[in-house]
């Protein structure tokens, strides 16, 4: 497995397009603002459940929101 593969995301871009604050998105998916910040900065990879909840909240397909 290639250790250079780092999961990237477009959460901030999609969140801003929907005019959501980090706090609003966090409340929608049942997490904290700090978690959203860490995910947006690629400091934390969400669980499969949280990733799917983010996709639903941002009305975006998984492969459009997360990428390598």
N, CA, C and O atoms as a Maestro MAE file, in Angstrom:
{
 s_m_m2io_version
 :::
 2.0.0
}

f_m_ct {
 s_m_title
 :::
 protein
 m_atom[272] {
  # First column is atom index #
  i_m_mmod_type
  r_m_x_coord
  r_m_y_coord
  r_m_z_coord
  i_m_residue_number
  s_m_chain_name
  s_m_pdb_residue_name
  s_m_pdb_atom_name
  i_m_atomic_number
  :::
  1 25 0.845 -1.183 0.000 1 A "UNK " " N  " 7
  2 3 0.000 0.000 0.000 1 A "UNK " " CA " 6
  3 2 0.886 1.241 0.000 1 A "UNK " " C  " 6
  4 15 1.888 1.292 0.713 1 A "UNK " " O  " 8
  5 25 0.525 2.220 -0.783 2 A "UNK " " N  " 7
  6 3 1.291 3.443 -0.904 2 A "UNK " " CA " 6
  7 2 1.014 4.362 0.279 2 A "UNK " " C  " 6
  8 15 -0.117 4.810 0.466 2 A "UNK " " O  " 8
  9 25 2.035 4.643 1.075 3 A "UNK " " N  " 7
  10 3 1.849 5.493 2.250 3 A "UNK " " CA " 6
  11 2 1.696 6.960 1.865 3 A "UNK " " C  " 6
  12 15 1.387 7.792 2.718 3 A "UNK " " O  " 8
  13 25 1.908 7.291 0.587 4 A "UNK " " N  " 7
  14 3 1.751 8.668 0.126 4 A "UNK " " CA " 6
  15 2 0.293 9.023 -0.156 4 A "UNK " " C  " 6
  16 15 -0.026 10.189 -0.386 4 A "UNK " " O  " 8
  17 25 -0.582 8.039 -0.140 5 A "UNK " " N  " 7
  18 3 -1.999 8.301 -0.390 5 A "UNK " " CA " 6
  19 2 -2.621 8.952 0.843 5 A "UNK " " C  " 6
  20 15 -2.761 8.325 1.893 5 A "UNK " " O  " 8
  21 25 -2.981 10.188 0.694 6 A "UNK " " N  " 7
  22 3 -3.607 10.923 1.792 6 A "UNK " " CA " 6
  23 2 -5.004 11.325 1.334 6 A "UNK " " C  " 6
  24 15 -5.167 11.943 0.282 6 A "UNK " " O  " 8
  25 25 -6.004 10.972 2.126 7 A "UNK " " N  " 7
  26 3 -7.382 11.298 1.783 7 A "UNK " " CA " 6
  27 2 -7.581 12.807 1.862 7 A "UNK " " C  " 6
  28 15 -7.391 13.414 2.916 7 A "UNK " " O  " 8
  29 25 -7.960 13.396 0.749 8 A "UNK " " N  " 7
  30 3 -8.239 14.828 0.658 8 A "UNK " " CA " 6
  31 2 -9.753 15.022 0.616 8 A "UNK " " C  " 6
  32 15 -10.503 14.068 0.404 8 A "UNK " " O  " 8
  33 25 -10.197 16.260 0.820 9 A "UNK " " N  " 7
  34 3 -11.637 16.509 0.748 9 A "UNK " " CA " 6
  35 2 -11.926 17.910 0.240 9 A "UNK " " C  " 6
  36 15 -11.059 18.784 0.220 9 A "UNK " " O  " 8
  37 25 -13.163 18.092 -0.165 10 A "UNK " " N  " 7
  38 3 -13.655 19.385 -0.646 10 A "UNK " " CA " 6
  39 2 -14.760 19.905 0.286 10 A "UNK " " C  " 6
  40 15 -15.673 20.604 -0.152 10 A "UNK " " O  " 8
  41 25 -14.666 19.560 1.550 11 A "UNK " " N  " 7
  42 3 -15.728 19.920 2.492 11 A "UNK " " CA " 6
  43 2 -15.871 21.432 2.631 11 A "UNK " " C  " 6
  44 15 -16.983 21.954 2.569 11 A "UNK " " O  " 8
  45 25 -14.769 22.132 2.815 12 A "UNK " " N  " 7
  46 3 -14.857 23.586 2.990 12 A "UNK " " CA " 6
  47 2 -15.495 24.236 1.762 12 A "UNK " " C  " 6
  48 15 -16.376 25.086 1.890 12 A "UNK " " O  " 8
  49 25 -15.051 23.835 0.588 13 A "UNK " " N  " 7
  50 3 -15.586 24.376 -0.663 13 A "UNK " " CA " 6
  51 2 -17.102 24.144 -0.762 13 A "UNK " " C  " 6
  52 15 -17.857 25.063 -1.081 13 A "UNK " " O  " 8
  53 25 -17.533 22.915 -0.486 14 A "UNK " " N  " 7
  54 3 -18.963 22.582 -0.582 14 A "UNK " " CA " 6
  55 2 -19.759 23.264 0.528 14 A "UNK " " C  " 6
  56 15 -20.888 23.699 0.306 14 A "UNK " " O  " 8
  57 25 -19.170 23.357 1.726 15 A "UNK " " N  " 7
  58 3 -19.838 24.004 2.861 15 A "UNK " " CA " 6
  59 2 -20.079 25.477 2.557 15 A "UNK " " C  " 6
  60 15 -21.171 25.995 2.793 15 A "UNK " " O  " 8
  61 25 -19.056 26.149 2.033 16 A "UNK " " N  " 7
  62 3 -19.198 27.569 1.705 16 A "UNK " " CA " 6
  63 2 -20.207 27.789 0.587 16 A "UNK " " C  " 6
  64 15 -20.945 28.774 0.604 16 A "UNK " " O  " 8
  65 25 -20.247 26.889 -0.376 17 A "UNK " " N  " 7
  66 3 -21.217 26.997 -1.472 17 A "UNK " " CA " 6
  67 2 -22.648 26.913 -0.945 17 A "UNK " " C  " 6
  68 15 -23.558 27.522 -1.507 17 A "UNK " " O  " 8
  69 25 -22.842 26.152 0.142 18 A "UNK " " N  " 7
  70 3 -24.175 26.021 0.741 18 A "UNK " " CA " 6
  71 2 -24.418 27.083 1.815 18 A "UNK " " C  " 6
  72 15 -25.467 27.107 2.458 18 A "UNK " " O  " 8
  73 25 -23.414 27.968 1.998 19 A "UNK " " N  " 7
  74 3 -23.508 29.062 2.983 19 A "UNK " " CA " 6
  75 2 -23.726 28.534 4.397 19 A "UNK " " C  " 6
  76 15 -24.519 29.081 5.163 19 A "UNK " " O  " 8
  77 25 -23.008 27.464 4.728 20 A "UNK " " N  " 7
  78 3 -23.060 26.887 6.067 20 A "UNK " " CA " 6
  79 2 -21.801 27.243 6.833 20 A "UNK " " C  " 6
  80 15 -20.705 27.239 6.273 20 A "UNK " " O  " 8
  81 25 -21.954 27.550 8.107 21 A "UNK " " N  " 7
  82 3 -20.780 27.744 8.954 21 A "UNK " " CA " 6
  83 2 -20.281 26.373 9.402 21 A "UNK " " C  " 6
  84 15 -20.983 25.371 9.267 21 A "UNK " " O  " 8
  85 25 -19.075 26.341 9.931 22 A "UNK " " N  " 7
  86 3 -18.554 25.082 10.462 22 A "UNK " " CA " 6
  87 2 -19.453 24.583 11.592 22 A "UNK " " C  " 6
  88 15 -19.701 23.383 11.712 22 A "UNK " " O  " 8
  89 25 -19.934 25.501 12.409 23 A "UNK " " N  " 7
  90 3 -20.812 25.144 13.526 23 A "UNK " " CA " 6
  91 2 -22.128 24.550 13.018 23 A "UNK " " C  " 6
  92 15 -22.601 23.550 13.558 23 A "UNK " " O  " 8
  93 25 -22.716 25.149 12.000 24 A "UNK " " N  " 7
  94 3 -23.978 24.645 11.455 24 A "UNK " " CA " 6
  95 2 -23.798 23.251 10.862 24 A "UNK " " C  " 6
  96 15 -24.631 22.371 11.078 24 A "UNK " " O  " 8
  97 25 -22.724 23.051 10.123 25 A "UNK " " N  " 7
  98 3 -22.462 21.729 9.551 25 A "UNK " " CA " 6
  99 2 -22.231 20.711 10.650 25 A "UNK " " C  " 6
  100 15 -22.736 19.591 10.579 25 A "UNK " " O  " 8
  101 25 -21.475 21.091 11.659 26 A "UNK " " N  " 7
  102 3 -21.196 20.181 12.776 26 A "UNK " " CA " 6
  103 2 -22.492 19.741 13.458 26 A "UNK " " C  " 6
  104 15 -22.674 18.557 13.742 26 A "UNK " " O  " 8
  105 25 -23.386 20.688 13.719 27 A "UNK " " N  " 7
  106 3 -24.661 20.347 14.365 27 A "UNK " " CA " 6
  107 2 -25.498 19.432 13.479 27 A "UNK " " C  " 6
  108 15 -26.152 18.512 13.970 27 A "UNK " " O  " 8
  109 25 -25.476 19.686 12.177 28 A "UNK " " N  " 7
  110 3 -26.255 18.880 11.241 28 A "UNK " " CA " 6
  111 2 -25.804 17.422 11.234 28 A "UNK " " C  " 6
  112 15 -26.634 16.516 11.151 28 A "UNK " " O  " 8
  113 25 -24.500 17.191 11.322 29 A "UNK " " N  " 7
  114 3 -23.983 15.818 11.260 29 A "UNK " " CA " 6
  115 2 -23.690 15.219 12.630 29 A "UNK " " C  " 6
  116 15 -23.246 14.075 12.725 29 A "UNK " " O  " 8
  117 25 -23.934 15.984 13.692 30 A "UNK " " N  " 7
  118 3 -23.782 15.441 15.040 30 A "UNK " " CA " 6
  119 2 -22.350 15.351 15.539 30 A "UNK " " C  " 6
  120 15 -21.971 14.386 16.203 30 A "UNK " " O  " 8
  121 25 -21.559 16.362 15.214 31 A "UNK " " N  " 7
  122 3 -20.176 16.381 15.691 31 A "UNK " " CA " 6
  123 2 -19.856 17.791 16.177 31 A "UNK " " C  " 6
  124 15 -20.760 18.613 16.327 31 A "UNK " " O  " 8
  125 25 -18.592 18.073 16.422 32 A "UNK " " N  " 7
  126 3 -18.196 19.386 16.916 32 A "UNK " " CA " 6
  127 2 -17.572 20.220 15.813 32 A "UNK " " C  " 6
  128 15 -17.120 19.693 14.797 32 A "UNK " " O  " 8
  129 25 -17.552 21.518 16.024 33 A "UNK " " N  " 7
  130 3 -16.906 22.434 15.090 33 A "UNK " " CA " 6
  131 2 -15.422 22.095 14.960 33 A "UNK " " C  " 6
  132 15 -14.858 22.187 13.870 33 A "UNK " " O  " 8
  133 25 -14.795 21.708 16.057 34 A "UNK " " N  " 7
  134 3 -13.377 21.353 16.045 34 A "UNK " " CA " 6
  135 2 -13.117 20.165 15.127 34 A "UNK " " C  " 6
  136 15 -12.089 20.114 14.452 34 A "UNK " " O  " 8
  137 25 -14.039 19.213 15.098 35 A "UNK " " N  " 7
  138 3 -13.895 18.055 14.215 35 A "UNK " " CA " 6
  139 2 -13.993 18.486 12.759 35 A "UNK " " C  " 6
  140 15 -13.224 18.017 11.920 35 A "UNK " " O  " 8
  141 25 -14.928 19.370 12.455 36 A "UNK " " N  " 7
  142 3 -15.064 19.874 11.082 36 A "UNK " " CA " 6
  143 2 -13.789 20.606 10.671 36 A "UNK " " C  " 6
  144 15 -13.308 20.425 9.553 36 A "UNK " " O  " 8
  145 25 -13.242 21.427 11.557 37 A "UNK " " N  " 7
  146 3 -11.997 22.139 11.275 37 A "UNK " " CA " 6
  147 2 -10.884 21.145 10.958 37 A "UNK " " C  " 6
  148 15 -10.172 21.303 9.965 37 A "UNK " " O  " 8
  149 25 -10.732 20.125 11.794 38 A "UNK " " N  " 7
  150 3 -9.667 19.131 11.611 38 A "UNK " " CA " 6
  151 2 -9.840 18.366 10.301 38 A "UNK " " C  " 6
  152 15 -8.854 18.080 9.622 38 A "UNK " " O  " 8
  153 25 -11.069 18.033 9.939 39 A "UNK " " N  " 7
  154 3 -11.319 17.323 8.680 39 A "UNK " " CA " 6
  155 2 -10.983 18.231 7.501 39 A "UNK " " C  " 6
  156 15 -10.320 17.805 6.554 39 A "UNK " " O  " 8
  157 25 -11.440 19.483 7.558 40 A "UNK " " N  " 7
  158 3 -11.167 20.419 6.463 40 A "UNK " " CA " 6
  159 2 -9.671 20.640 6.263 40 A "UNK " " C  " 6
  160 15 -9.224 20.849 5.135 40 A "UNK " " O  " 8
  161 25 -8.900 20.599 7.334 41 A "UNK " " N  " 7
  162 3 -7.448 20.799 7.258 41 A "UNK " " CA " 6
  163 2 -6.691 19.498 6.993 41 A "UNK " " C  " 6
  164 15 -5.460 19.476 7.014 41 A "UNK " " O  " 8
  165 25 -7.430 18.413 6.741 42 A "UNK " " N  " 7
  166 3 -6.837 17.090 6.501 42 A "UNK " " CA " 6
  167 2 -5.984 16.606 7.667 42 A "UNK " " C  " 6
  168 15 -5.011 15.877 7.471 42 A "UNK " " O  " 8
  169 25 -6.347 17.010 8.872 43 A "UNK " " N  " 7
  170 3 -5.662 16.558 10.073 43 A "UNK " " CA " 6
  171 2 -6.356 15.332 10.682 43 A "UNK " " C  " 6
  172 15 -5.812 14.671 11.566 43 A "UNK " " O  " 8
  173 25 -7.560 15.046 10.194 44 A "UNK " " N  " 7
  174 3 -8.368 13.955 10.735 44 A "UNK " " CA " 6
  175 2 -9.213 13.373 9.616 44 A "UNK " " C  " 6
  176 15 -9.847 14.108 8.858 44 A "UNK " " O  " 8
  177 25 -9.221 12.055 9.517 45 A "UNK " " N  " 7
  178 3 -10.086 11.372 8.554 45 A "UNK " " CA " 6
  179 2 -11.359 10.936 9.267 45 A "UNK " " C  " 6
  180 15 -11.291 10.271 10.301 45 A "UNK " " O  " 8
  181 25 -12.513 11.301 8.731 46 A "UNK " " N  " 7
  182 3 -13.768 10.929 9.379 46 A "UNK " " CA " 6
  183 2 -14.034 9.428 9.259 46 A "UNK " " C  " 6
  184 15 -13.530 8.753 8.362 46 A "UNK " " O  " 8
  185 25 -14.837 8.936 10.188 47 A "UNK " " N  " 7
  186 3 -15.296 7.548 10.095 47 A "UNK " " CA " 6
  187 2 -16.180 7.428 8.860 47 A "UNK " " C  " 6
  188 15 -16.602 8.433 8.288 47 A "UNK " " O  " 8
  189 25 -16.452 6.214 8.461 48 A "UNK " " N  " 7
  190 3 -17.321 5.989 7.296 48 A "UNK " " CA " 6
  191 2 -18.695 6.614 7.538 48 A "UNK " " C  " 6
  192 15 -19.270 7.222 6.635 48 A "UNK " " O  " 8
  193 25 -19.215 6.466 8.740 49 A "UNK " " N  " 7
  194 3 -20.531 7.013 9.071 49 A "UNK " " CA " 6
  195 2 -20.521 8.537 8.966 49 A "UNK " " C  " 6
  196 15 -21.420 9.124 8.363 49 A "UNK " " O  " 8
  197 25 -19.511 9.176 9.548 50 A "UNK " " N  " 7
  198 3 -19.443 10.638 9.497 50 A "UNK " " CA " 6
  199 2 -19.233 11.116 8.063 50 A "UNK " " C  " 6
  200 15 -19.814 12.123 7.659 50 A "UNK " " O  " 8
  201 25 -18.424 10.419 7.299 51 A "UNK " " N  " 7
  202 3 -18.204 10.789 5.898 51 A "UNK " " CA " 6
  203 2 -19.516 10.745 5.124 51 A "UNK " " C  " 6
  204 15 -19.794 11.642 4.328 51 A "UNK " " O  " 8
  205 25 -20.315 9.722 5.346 52 A "UNK " " N  " 7
  206 3 -21.599 9.616 4.653 52 A "UNK " " CA " 6
  207 2 -22.572 10.698 5.107 52 A "UNK " " C  " 6
  208 15 -23.325 11.237 4.296 52 A "UNK " " O  " 8
  209 25 -22.561 11.020 6.401 53 A "UNK " " N  " 7
  210 3 -23.414 12.098 6.901 53 A "UNK " " CA " 6
  211 2 -23.006 13.441 6.297 53 A "UNK " " C  " 6
  212 15 -23.860 14.273 5.991 53 A "UNK " " O  " 8
  213 25 -21.709 13.646 6.128 54 A "UNK " " N  " 7
  214 3 -21.233 14.874 5.486 54 A "UNK " " CA " 6
  215 2 -21.691 14.938 4.030 54 A "UNK " " C  " 6
  216 15 -22.083 15.999 3.545 54 A "UNK " " O  " 8
  217 25 -21.639 13.813 3.344 55 A "UNK " " N  " 7
  218 3 -22.118 13.757 1.955 55 A "UNK " " CA " 6
  219 2 -23.593 14.122 1.870 55 A "UNK " " C  " 6
  220 15 -24.003 14.882 0.993 55 A "UNK " " O  " 8
  221 25 -24.375 13.584 2.772 56 A "UNK " " N  " 7
  222 3 -25.814 13.873 2.788 56 A "UNK " " CA " 6
  223 2 -26.052 15.344 3.096 56 A "UNK " " C  " 6
  224 15 -26.829 16.006 2.407 56 A "UNK " " O  " 8
  225 25 -25.385 15.861 4.130 57 A "UNK " " N  " 7
  226 3 -25.578 17.256 4.541 57 A "UNK " " CA " 6
  227 2 -25.161 18.227 3.450 57 A "UNK " " C  " 6
  228 15 -25.762 19.290 3.296 57 A "UNK " " O  " 8
  229 25 -24.133 17.864 2.693 58 A "UNK " " N  " 7
  230 3 -23.632 18.746 1.646 58 A "UNK " " CA " 6
  231 2 -24.180 18.398 0.266 58 A "UNK " " C  " 6
  232 15 -23.795 18.993 -0.740 58 A "UNK " " O  " 8
  233 25 -25.087 17.421 0.237 59 A "UNK " " N  " 7
  234 3 -25.745 16.988 -1.006 59 A "UNK " " CA " 6
  235 2 -24.712 16.722 -2.105 59 A "UNK " " C  " 6
  236 15 -24.817 17.221 -3.226 59 A "UNK " " O  " 8
  237 25 -23.708 15.913 -1.737 60 A "UNK " " N  " 7
  238 3 -22.587 15.627 -2.631 60 A "UNK " " CA " 6
  239 2 -22.261 14.141 -2.584 60 A "UNK " " C  " 6
  240 15 -22.310 13.527 -1.519 60 A "UNK " " O  " 8
  241 25 -21.933 13.568 -3.720 61 A "UNK " " N  " 7
  242 3 -21.518 12.164 -3.767 61 A "UNK " " CA " 6
  243 2 -20.183 12.006 -3.061 61 A "UNK " " C  " 6
  244 15 -19.362 12.923 -3.040 61 A "UNK " " O  " 8
  245 25 -19.979 10.828 -2.482 62 A "UNK " " N  " 7
  246 3 -18.740 10.546 -1.746 62 A "UNK " " CA " 6
  247 2 -17.509 10.835 -2.596 62 A "UNK " " C  " 6
  248 15 -16.575 11.499 -2.146 62 A "UNK " " O  " 8
  249 25 -17.516 10.331 -3.828 63 A "UNK " " N  " 7
  250 3 -16.322 10.476 -4.681 63 A "UNK " " CA " 6
  251 2 -16.082 11.913 -5.133 63 A "UNK " " C  " 6
  252 15 -14.996 12.237 -5.614 63 A "UNK " " O  " 8
  253 25 -17.089 12.778 -4.982 64 A "UNK " " N  " 7
  254 3 -16.905 14.200 -5.277 64 A "UNK " " CA " 6
  255 2 -16.396 14.966 -4.064 64 A "UNK " " C  " 6
  256 15 -15.758 16.009 -4.203 64 A "UNK " " O  " 8
  257 25 -16.680 14.445 -2.877 65 A "UNK " " N  " 7
  258 3 -16.301 15.123 -1.636 65 A "UNK " " CA " 6
  259 2 -14.927 14.673 -1.140 65 A "UNK " " C  " 6
  260 15 -14.166 15.473 -0.595 65 A "UNK " " O  " 8
  261 25 -14.617 13.397 -1.330 66 A "UNK " " N  " 7
  262 3 -13.345 12.843 -0.868 66 A "UNK " " CA " 6
  263 2 -12.554 12.289 -2.042 66 A "UNK " " C  " 6
  264 15 -13.126 11.703 -2.961 66 A "UNK " " O  " 8
  265 25 -11.258 12.470 -2.013 67 A "UNK " " N  " 7
  266 3 -10.411 11.995 -3.113 67 A "UNK " " CA " 6
  267 2 -8.972 11.807 -2.625 67 A "UNK " " C  " 6
  268 15 -8.608 12.277 -1.547 67 A "UNK " " O  " 8
  269 25 -8.163 11.117 -3.425 68 A "UNK " " N  " 7
  270 3 -6.746 10.926 -3.135 68 A "UNK " " CA " 6
  271 2 -5.927 11.818 -4.037 68 A "UNK " " C  " 6
  272 15 -4.699 11.815 -3.959 68 A "UNK " " O  " 8
  :::
 }
 m_bond[271] {
  # First column is bond index #
  i_m_from
  i_m_to
  i_m_order
  :::
  1 1 2 1
  2 2 3 1
  3 3 4 2
  4 3 5 1
  5 5 6 1
  6 6 7 1
  7 7 8 2
  8 7 9 1
  9 9 10 1
  10 10 11 1
  11 11 12 2
  12 11 13 1
  13 13 14 1
  14 14 15 1
  15 15 16 2
  16 15 17 1
  17 17 18 1
  18 18 19 1
  19 19 20 2
  20 19 21 1
  21 21 22 1
  22 22 23 1
  23 23 24 2
  24 23 25 1
  25 25 26 1
  26 26 27 1
  27 27 28 2
  28 27 29 1
  29 29 30 1
  30 30 31 1
  31 31 32 2
  32 31 33 1
  33 33 34 1
  34 34 35 1
  35 35 36 2
  36 35 37 1
  37 37 38 1
  38 38 39 1
  39 39 40 2
  40 39 41 1
  41 41 42 1
  42 42 43 1
  43 43 44 2
  44 43 45 1
  45 45 46 1
  46 46 47 1
  47 47 48 2
  48 47 49 1
  49 49 50 1
  50 50 51 1
  51 51 52 2
  52 51 53 1
  53 53 54 1
  54 54 55 1
  55 55 56 2
  56 55 57 1
  57 57 58 1
  58 58 59 1
  59 59 60 2
  60 59 61 1
  61 61 62 1
  62 62 63 1
  63 63 64 2
  64 63 65 1
  65 65 66 1
  66 66 67 1
  67 67 68 2
  68 67 69 1
  69 69 70 1
  70 70 71 1
  71 71 72 2
  72 71 73 1
  73 73 74 1
  74 74 75 1
  75 75 76 2
  76 75 77 1
  77 77 78 1
  78 78 79 1
  79 79 80 2
  80 79 81 1
  81 81 82 1
  82 82 83 1
  83 83 84 2
  84 83 85 1
  85 85 86 1
  86 86 87 1
  87 87 88 2
  88 87 89 1
  89 89 90 1
  90 90 91 1
  91 91 92 2
  92 91 93 1
  93 93 94 1
  94 94 95 1
  95 95 96 2
  96 95 97 1
  97 97 98 1
  98 98 99 1
  99 99 100 2
  100 99 101 1
  101 101 102 1
  102 102 103 1
  103 103 104 2
  104 103 105 1
  105 105 106 1
  106 106 107 1
  107 107 108 2
  108 107 109 1
  109 109 110 1
  110 110 111 1
  111 111 112 2
  112 111 113 1
  113 113 114 1
  114 114 115 1
  115 115 116 2
  116 115 117 1
  117 117 118 1
  118 118 119 1
  119 119 120 2
  120 119 121 1
  121 121 122 1
  122 122 123 1
  123 123 124 2
  124 123 125 1
  125 125 126 1
  126 126 127 1
  127 127 128 2
  128 127 129 1
  129 129 130 1
  130 130 131 1
  131 131 132 2
  132 131 133 1
  133 133 134 1
  134 134 135 1
  135 135 136 2
  136 135 137 1
  137 137 138 1
  138 138 139 1
  139 139 140 2
  140 139 141 1
  141 141 142 1
  142 142 143 1
  143 143 144 2
  144 143 145 1
  145 145 146 1
  146 146 147 1
  147 147 148 2
  148 147 149 1
  149 149 150 1
  150 150 151 1
  151 151 152 2
  152 151 153 1
  153 153 154 1
  154 154 155 1
  155 155 156 2
  156 155 157 1
  157 157 158 1
  158 158 159 1
  159 159 160 2
  160 159 161 1
  161 161 162 1
  162 162 163 1
  163 163 164 2
  164 163 165 1
  165 165 166 1
  166 166 167 1
  167 167 168 2
  168 167 169 1
  169 169 170 1
  170 170 171 1
  171 171 172 2
  172 171 173 1
  173 173 174 1
  174 174 175 1
  175 175 176 2
  176 175 177 1
  177 177 178 1
  178 178 179 1
  179 179 180 2
  180 179 181 1
  181 181 182 1
  182 182 183 1
  183 183 184 2
  184 183 185 1
  185 185 186 1
  186 186 187 1
  187 187 188 2
  188 187 189 1
  189 189 190 1
  190 190 191 1
  191 191 192 2
  192 191 193 1
  193 193 194 1
  194 194 195 1
  195 195 196 2
  196 195 197 1
  197 197 198 1
  198 198 199 1
  199 199 200 2
  200 199 201 1
  201 201 202 1
  202 202 203 1
  203 203 204 2
  204 203 205 1
  205 205 206 1
  206 206 207 1
  207 207 208 2
  208 207 209 1
  209 209 210 1
  210 210 211 1
  211 211 212 2
  212 211 213 1
  213 213 214 1
  214 214 215 1
  215 215 216 2
  216 215 217 1
  217 217 218 1
  218 218 219 1
  219 219 220 2
  220 219 221 1
  221 221 222 1
  222 222 223 1
  223 223 224 2
  224 223 225 1
  225 225 226 1
  226 226 227 1
  227 227 228 2
  228 227 229 1
  229 229 230 1
  230 230 231 1
  231 231 232 2
  232 231 233 1
  233 233 234 1
  234 234 235 1
  235 235 236 2
  236 235 237 1
  237 237 238 1
  238 238 239 1
  239 239 240 2
  240 239 241 1
  241 241 242 1
  242 242 243 1
  243 243 244 2
  244 243 245 1
  245 245 246 1
  246 246 247 1
  247 247 248 2
  248 247 249 1
  249 249 250 1
  250 250 251 1
  251 251 252 2
  252 251 253 1
  253 253 254 1
  254 254 255 1
  255 255 256 2
  256 255 257 1
  257 257 258 1
  258 258 259 1
  259 259 260 2
  260 259 261 1
  261 261 262 1
  262 262 263 1
  263 263 264 2
  264 263 265 1
  265 265 266 1
  266 266 267 1
  267 267 268 2
  268 267 269 1
  269 269 270 1
  270 270 271 1
  271 271 272 2
  :::
 }
}
